[in-house]
């Protein structure tokens, strides 16, 4: 079975590092921030240089339990039992390890880039395809030179589709990301002025973004945006959409608003088809058309795509703290529930100090690619590390694994309706509450609007 577990000696060979191995450890977690340590015993800390030199935080990571490090030089502080892998460039080592990991798997991968809409399109494609596929994707907008390798590291042999976005700010960046993502299907979102300052002109930016699709078998794009770049498109099979040109594969010729939804009619394969988008702002409409075109290009029927797009949910681009009842604060991140986004949300919760109690409401996690015993042990360990005071588990799977959770203040309910019936018994008061449960919009009663 292929997974993201490697011996420290295997990692040393993959990234071509020097150093002495003192302990024969297994690596499963890549760490780049000493403030966000999870599963320290299997963590590999990369001392990256950015605004601060990552080597300054090696001791902090060691104190948190990490024993494996990728560095450019040895630390002067004695750290018994620690393995230090010495490389010339820590970022390149991270990217090399992720690229090696990606190349072990033969799964279909959608690679997304553009100036705007990358994260929304990625999350909406996830919503549209999750009923058919086991999907791995970037957490939130982890699309940078660091974020992409951390995202791709999540791939296991349980996944049959990857959806990864790639963002760049200047030249000579996309080739590195393409080598890590290796997309088979490319999606180009809106090209606008974002990050123009990193390129000498718009053409240079477009050409750099097109490098993500160097080995794609199919590219989905706006016909209008690539009219002047046809000879530079590296993909033979293309699916285009347009609201102006009828030469496009999907030509949107009519648009209107119906009951606060955006209704589109288009010509596709010589027939008229329709799509109802549950949003009205221009950015959402364009992003939805990108998803519409992508689904059609992947072989889904026009009728089925229309049904699924009608059910699209809004995507929260950032975690927000809202005022709640009984002097509580609420973080509502309920639009999805998976291990990666849970960790991000828990990190945000852990930064909140305005209330003495940190509470997590979590529903069963689906499509994780892990056996339930492994999954919920991992979740329980994560919750313990993040110092959660009160835990509310919703779903049959969580209830079946309640013994994994060592908190004293823990509550489990088989479904959302049962939770709602007992909500008053939870006595929420002066707490920061993270809602990480799909389909529990009824809990909006915890928020003061």
C-alpha positions as CSV (number, residue, x, y, z in Angstrom):
1,X,0.0,0.0,0.0
2,X,1.4,3.4,-1.0
3,X,1.2,6.1,1.6
4,X,3.1,9.2,2.8
5,X,5.2,7.3,5.3
6,X,9.0,7.2,4.7
7,X,11.9,6.2,6.8
8,X,14.3,9.0,7.6
9,X,17.0,7.2,5.5
10,X,14.7,7.1,2.5
11,X,14.1,10.9,2.9
12,X,17.8,11.5,3.1
13,X,18.3,9.6,-0.2
14,X,15.4,11.3,-2.0
15,X,16.6,14.9,-1.1
16,X,20.3,13.9,-1.5
17,X,21.2,15.2,2.0
18,X,24.3,14.8,4.1
19,X,24.1,14.2,7.9
20,X,24.2,11.5,10.4
21,X,21.1,9.4,11.3
22,X,21.0,8.8,15.0
23,X,17.5,7.3,15.3
24,X,15.6,5.2,12.7
25,X,12.4,7.3,12.6
26,X,9.4,7.2,10.2
27,X,8.3,10.4,8.6
28,X,4.6,11.1,7.7
29,X,4.2,14.8,8.4
30,X,6.0,17.8,6.8
31,X,6.4,20.8,9.1
32,X,7.3,24.3,8.3
33,X,6.0,26.3,11.2
34,X,7.1,25.7,14.8
35,X,3.8,27.1,16.1
36,X,1.8,24.5,14.2
37,X,3.2,21.1,15.3
38,X,1.1,18.0,14.8
39,X,2.2,14.4,15.2
40,X,5.7,15.6,16.3
41,X,7.1,12.0,16.6
42,X,6.6,11.5,12.8
43,X,7.3,15.1,11.8
44,X,10.1,16.4,9.6
45,X,10.8,20.1,10.2
46,X,12.1,22.2,7.2
47,X,14.0,25.2,8.4
48,X,12.9,27.5,5.6
49,X,14.2,31.0,5.1
50,X,11.6,33.8,4.6
51,X,10.9,36.8,6.7
52,X,12.6,34.9,9.5
53,X,15.2,32.2,9.2
54,X,13.6,28.9,10.0
55,X,16.8,27.8,11.8
56,X,15.9,30.1,14.6
57,X,12.9,27.9,15.4
58,X,14.6,24.5,15.3
59,X,15.0,24.5,19.1
60,X,11.3,25.4,19.5
61,X,10.3,22.5,17.3
62,X,12.6,20.2,19.2
63,X,10.9,21.2,22.5
64,X,7.5,20.4,20.9
65,X,8.7,16.8,20.2
66,X,10.1,17.0,16.7
67,X,13.3,14.9,16.2
68,X,13.9,15.2,12.4
69,X,15.1,18.4,10.7
70,X,16.1,19.5,7.2
71,X,18.7,22.4,7.6
72,X,21.5,24.1,5.8
73,X,23.8,23.9,8.8
74,X,24.0,22.2,12.1
75,X,22.7,23.9,15.2
76,X,25.0,24.8,18.0
77,X,22.5,23.7,20.7
78,X,22.8,20.0,21.8
79,X,19.7,18.1,20.8
80,X,20.0,14.4,21.8
81,X,18.2,11.9,19.5
82,X,17.7,14.4,16.7
83,X,18.4,13.7,13.0
84,X,19.7,16.6,10.9
85,X,19.6,16.3,7.1
86,X,22.0,18.9,5.6
87,X,21.1,20.4,2.2
88,X,22.1,23.5,0.2
89,X,18.6,24.7,-0.2
90,X,15.8,23.7,2.2
91,X,12.9,24.8,-0.1
92,X,14.3,22.8,-3.0
93,X,14.6,19.8,-0.7
94,X,10.9,20.2,0.3
95,X,9.8,20.4,-3.3
96,X,12.0,17.5,-4.3
97,X,10.5,15.3,-1.6
98,X,7.0,16.2,-2.7
99,X,7.7,15.7,-6.4
100,X,9.1,12.2,-5.6
101,X,6.0,11.4,-3.6
102,X,3.6,12.6,-6.4
103,X,5.4,10.5,-9.0
104,X,4.6,7.3,-7.1
105,X,0.9,7.7,-7.8
106,X,-1.0,7.2,-11.0
107,X,-4.0,9.2,-10.3
108,X,-5.8,11.8,-12.4
109,X,-4.9,15.4,-11.3
110,X,-6.6,18.6,-12.1
111,X,-4.2,21.6,-12.0
112,X,-5.7,25.0,-11.7
113,X,-4.0,28.4,-12.2
114,X,-5.0,31.9,-13.1
115,X,-5.0,35.4,-11.6
116,X,-8.4,35.1,-9.7
117,X,-10.8,32.4,-8.8
118,X,-8.3,29.5,-8.3
119,X,-9.4,28.6,-4.8
120,X,-13.2,29.0,-5.5
121,X,-13.0,26.8,-8.6
122,X,-10.9,24.2,-6.8
123,X,-13.4,24.0,-3.9
124,X,-16.5,24.0,-6.2
125,X,-15.0,21.2,-8.3
126,X,-14.5,19.4,-5.1
127,X,-18.2,19.8,-4.2
128,X,-19.2,18.8,-7.7
129,X,-17.1,15.7,-7.9
130,X,-16.9,14.4,-4.3
131,X,-19.9,12.0,-4.8
132,X,-18.0,10.1,-7.5
133,X,-14.3,10.4,-6.4
134,X,-12.0,10.2,-3.4
135,X,-10.4,13.6,-3.7
136,X,-7.2,15.1,-2.3
137,X,-6.7,18.9,-2.7
138,X,-4.9,21.9,-1.4
139,X,-6.1,23.0,2.1
140,X,-7.7,26.5,1.7
141,X,-5.4,28.4,-0.7
142,X,-2.1,26.5,-0.1
143,X,-0.9,27.3,-3.7
144,X,2.6,28.7,-3.2
145,X,6.1,27.3,-3.5
146,X,5.7,26.0,0.0
147,X,1.9,25.3,0.0
148,X,1.9,23.1,-3.1
149,X,4.4,20.5,-1.8
150,X,2.6,20.4,1.5
151,X,-0.7,19.8,-0.3
152,X,0.7,17.1,-2.7
153,X,2.2,15.3,0.3
154,X,-1.3,14.4,1.3
155,X,-1.8,11.9,-1.6
156,X,-2.3,8.3,-0.7
157,X,-3.3,5.3,-2.8
158,X,-6.9,5.7,-1.6
159,X,-7.2,8.9,-3.7
160,X,-8.4,8.6,-7.3
161,X,-8.5,12.4,-8.1
162,X,-6.3,15.3,-7.1
163,X,-7.3,18.9,-7.4
164,X,-4.4,21.3,-6.9
165,X,-4.2,25.0,-7.5
166,X,-0.9,26.8,-8.3
167,X,-0.2,30.5,-7.7
168,X,2.9,32.4,-8.8
169,X,4.1,35.9,-8.4
170,X,7.0,36.1,-10.9
171,X,8.9,34.1,-13.6
172,X,10.7,30.8,-13.1
173,X,8.2,29.6,-10.4
174,X,5.6,27.6,-12.3
175,X,8.0,24.9,-13.7
176,X,8.8,23.9,-10.1
177,X,5.1,23.6,-9.2
178,X,4.3,21.7,-12.4
179,X,6.9,19.1,-11.5
180,X,5.2,18.7,-8.1
181,X,1.6,18.7,-9.3
182,X,2.0,16.9,-12.6
183,X,-1.6,17.6,-13.7
184,X,-3.3,15.6,-16.4
185,X,-6.2,18.1,-16.8
186,X,-5.5,21.8,-16.7
187,X,-8.0,24.6,-15.8
188,X,-7.2,28.2,-16.5
189,X,-9.3,30.7,-14.4
190,X,-9.7,34.4,-14.9
191,X,-6.6,36.3,-16.0
192,X,-6.5,39.8,-14.5
193,X,-4.1,42.4,-13.1
194,X,-3.3,40.4,-9.9
195,X,0.5,40.0,-9.6
196,X,1.2,42.0,-12.7
197,X,4.0,43.7,-10.9
198,X,6.0,40.5,-10.9
199,X,6.2,40.4,-14.7
200,X,7.4,42.7,-17.4
201,X,4.0,42.6,-19.1
202,X,0.7,40.6,-19.3
203,X,2.0,38.3,-22.0
204,X,4.9,37.1,-19.8
205,X,2.5,36.4,-17.0
206,X,0.2,34.3,-19.2
207,X,3.1,32.3,-20.7
208,X,4.4,31.6,-17.2
209,X,1.0,30.3,-16.1
210,X,0.6,28.1,-19.2
211,X,3.7,26.2,-18.0
212,X,1.6,24.4,-15.5
213,X,-0.1,22.6,-18.4
214,X,3.1,21.4,-20.1
215,X,2.1,17.7,-19.8
216,X,-1.7,17.9,-19.6
217,X,-3.8,15.9,-21.9
218,X,-6.7,18.4,-21.7
219,X,-7.0,22.1,-21.0
220,X,-10.2,24.0,-20.1
221,X,-10.0,27.8,-20.7
222,X,-11.8,30.9,-21.6
223,X,-11.7,31.2,-25.4
224,X,-11.4,35.0,-25.2
225,X,-8.3,35.0,-23.0
226,X,-6.1,32.8,-25.1
227,X,-7.0,34.1,-28.6
228,X,-3.6,35.7,-28.9
229,X,-1.7,32.8,-27.4
230,X,-2.8,29.9,-29.5
231,X,0.7,28.9,-30.6
232,X,2.0,29.0,-27.0
233,X,-0.7,26.6,-25.6
234,X,1.2,23.3,-24.8
235,X,-1.9,21.1,-24.9
236,X,-3.4,19.6,-28.0
237,X,-6.9,18.8,-26.6
238,X,-8.6,21.9,-25.4
239,X,-12.1,22.7,-24.2
240,X,-13.0,26.4,-24.4
241,X,-15.9,28.5,-23.2
242,X,-17.0,32.0,-24.1
243,X,-19.8,34.5,-23.5
244,X,-18.8,36.4,-26.7
245,X,-17.6,34.0,-29.4
246,X,-19.7,31.1,-30.8
247,X,-16.5,29.3,-31.9
248,X,-16.1,28.1,-28.3
249,X,-17.0,24.6,-27.3
250,X,-19.4,26.0,-24.7
251,X,-20.9,29.3,-26.0
252,X,-23.1,31.1,-23.4
253,X,-25.5,33.1,-25.5
254,X,-28.2,34.1,-22.9
255,X,-28.1,35.3,-19.3
256,X,-30.8,36.4,-16.9
257,X,-31.7,36.5,-13.2
258,X,-34.4,34.2,-11.9
259,X,-35.4,34.3,-8.2
260,X,-32.0,35.5,-7.1
261,X,-30.2,32.8,-9.2
262,X,-28.3,33.4,-12.4
263,X,-29.7,31.5,-15.3
264,X,-27.6,30.7,-18.4
265,X,-28.3,29.2,-21.8
266,X,-25.5,27.9,-24.0
267,X,-24.8,25.9,-27.1
268,X,-22.8,22.7,-26.6
269,X,-22.3,20.1,-29.3
270,X,-24.9,21.6,-31.5
271,X,-27.6,21.6,-28.8
272,X,-28.9,24.2,-26.3
273,X,-28.3,23.4,-22.7
274,X,-28.9,25.4,-19.5
275,X,-27.4,26.0,-16.1
276,X,-28.8,27.7,-13.0
277,X,-26.1,29.2,-10.7
278,X,-27.1,30.0,-7.1
279,X,-25.1,33.2,-7.0
280,X,-25.4,36.5,-8.8
281,X,-22.1,38.4,-8.5
282,X,-19.9,38.5,-11.6
283,X,-16.9,36.7,-10.1
284,X,-19.1,33.7,-8.9
285,X,-20.8,33.5,-12.3
286,X,-17.5,33.3,-14.2
287,X,-16.1,30.8,-11.7
288,X,-19.3,28.7,-12.0
289,X,-19.0,28.7,-15.8
290,X,-15.4,27.5,-15.5
291,X,-16.7,24.6,-13.4
292,X,-19.5,24.0,-15.9
293,X,-17.1,23.7,-18.7
294,X,-14.7,21.5,-16.8
295,X,-17.5,19.0,-15.9
296,X,-18.7,18.9,-19.5
297,X,-15.1,18.4,-20.7
298,X,-14.7,15.5,-18.2
299,X,-17.7,13.7,-19.8
300,X,-20.5,14.5,-17.4
301,X,-23.9,15.1,-19.0
302,X,-25.3,18.6,-19.3
303,X,-28.4,17.6,-17.2
304,X,-26.3,16.2,-14.4
305,X,-23.9,19.1,-14.3
306,X,-26.8,21.6,-14.1
307,X,-28.3,19.6,-11.1
308,X,-25.0,19.7,-9.3
309,X,-24.2,23.3,-9.9
310,X,-27.6,24.3,-8.5
311,X,-26.5,22.9,-5.2
312,X,-23.1,24.7,-5.0
313,X,-22.4,26.2,-1.5
314,X,-20.5,29.4,-0.9
315,X,-16.8,29.0,0.0
316,X,-15.4,30.9,3.0
317,X,-12.1,32.2,1.8
318,X,-10.9,32.9,5.4
319,X,-11.9,31.9,8.8
320,X,-13.9,34.6,10.6
321,X,-14.8,35.1,14.2
322,X,-18.4,36.0,14.9
323,X,-20.3,37.1,18.0
324,X,-22.3,34.3,19.5
325,X,-24.9,33.8,22.2
326,X,-24.1,33.7,26.0
327,X,-20.8,35.7,25.6
328,X,-19.4,33.2,23.1
329,X,-17.4,33.6,19.9
330,X,-18.1,31.4,16.9
331,X,-15.9,30.2,14.1
332,X,-18.2,28.8,11.4
333,X,-16.2,26.6,9.1
334,X,-19.0,24.1,8.3
335,X,-18.9,24.1,4.5
336,X,-16.6,21.1,4.6
337,X,-15.0,18.7,7.0
338,X,-11.7,17.0,6.3
339,X,-8.5,16.4,8.2
340,X,-6.5,19.1,6.4
341,X,-9.0,21.9,6.8
342,X,-9.7,20.7,10.4
343,X,-6.0,21.3,11.3
344,X,-6.1,24.8,9.8
345,X,-9.2,25.7,11.7
346,X,-7.9,24.2,15.0
347,X,-4.7,26.4,14.6
348,X,-7.0,29.4,14.2
349,X,-9.0,28.4,17.2
350,X,-5.8,27.9,19.2
351,X,-4.8,31.5,18.6
352,X,-8.0,32.8,20.2
353,X,-7.6,33.8,23.9
354,X,-10.6,35.9,24.6
355,X,-12.5,33.0,26.3
356,X,-11.3,30.4,28.8
357,X,-12.9,27.5,27.0
358,X,-12.2,26.3,23.5
359,X,-15.0,24.1,22.0
360,X,-15.0,22.0,18.8
361,X,-18.2,20.7,17.2
362,X,-17.1,18.1,14.6
363,X,-19.1,15.8,12.3
364,X,-18.0,12.5,10.8
365,X,-15.3,12.9,8.2
366,X,-15.9,11.3,4.8
367,X,-13.6,10.6,1.9
368,X,-10.4,10.8,4.0
369,X,-8.7,7.8,2.3
370,X,-7.9,6.4,5.8
371,X,-9.4,3.5,7.7
372,X,-11.7,4.8,10.4
373,X,-9.6,3.6,13.3
374,X,-6.5,5.4,11.9
375,X,-8.5,8.5,11.0
376,X,-10.2,9.0,14.4
377,X,-7.0,8.3,16.3
378,X,-5.3,10.9,14.2
379,X,-8.2,13.4,14.9
380,X,-8.1,12.6,18.6
381,X,-4.4,13.2,18.8
382,X,-4.8,16.5,16.9
383,X,-7.5,17.7,19.3
384,X,-5.4,16.8,22.3
385,X,-2.4,18.7,20.9
386,X,-4.5,21.8,20.3
387,X,-5.7,22.0,23.9
388,X,-9.5,21.7,23.2
389,X,-11.5,21.9,26.4
390,X,-15.0,20.8,25.1
391,X,-15.6,18.4,22.3
392,X,-18.9,17.7,20.5
393,X,-18.9,14.8,18.1
394,X,-21.8,14.4,15.6
395,X,-22.3,11.2,13.6
396,X,-22.2,7.4,14.0
397,X,-18.5,7.0,13.1
398,X,-17.3,9.5,15.7
399,X,-19.7,8.0,18.3
400,X,-18.3,4.6,17.6
401,X,-14.8,5.9,18.3
402,X,-15.5,8.1,21.3
403,X,-13.1,6.2,23.5
404,X,-10.2,7.6,21.4
405,X,-11.0,11.0,22.8
406,X,-9.4,11.6,26.2
407,X,-11.2,14.9,27.1
408,X,-13.3,14.9,30.2
409,X,-15.8,17.3,28.7
410,X,-16.9,15.4,25.6
411,X,-20.4,14.7,24.1
412,X,-21.4,12.5,21.2
413,X,-24.6,12.4,19.1
414,X,-25.6,10.0,16.4
415,X,-26.9,12.8,14.1
416,X,-27.5,16.5,13.8
417,X,-31.2,16.3,14.8
418,X,-30.2,14.6,18.1
419,X,-27.6,17.3,18.7
420,X,-30.2,20.0,18.1
421,X,-32.6,18.4,20.5
422,X,-29.9,18.5,23.3
423,X,-28.3,21.7,22.3
424,X,-29.4,23.6,25.5
425,X,-27.9,20.9,27.7
426,X,-24.4,21.8,26.4
427,X,-24.6,25.1,28.3
428,X,-22.4,27.2,25.9
429,X,-21.1,30.1,28.0
430,X,-18.0,32.3,27.5
431,X,-16.5,29.9,24.9
432,X,-14.8,30.1,21.5
433,X,-16.8,27.6,19.5
434,X,-15.4,26.1,16.2
435,X,-18.2,24.5,14.1
436,X,-16.5,22.0,11.8
437,X,-19.5,20.0,10.8
438,X,-21.1,19.5,7.4
439,X,-24.8,20.2,7.0
440,X,-25.3,21.8,10.4
441,X,-26.4,25.2,9.3
442,X,-29.1,25.0,12.0
443,X,-26.3,25.7,14.4
444,X,-26.4,29.3,13.1
445,X,-28.5,29.8,16.2
446,X,-25.3,30.0,18.1
447,X,-24.4,33.2,16.2
448,X,-25.7,36.7,16.8
449,X,-26.4,38.4,13.5
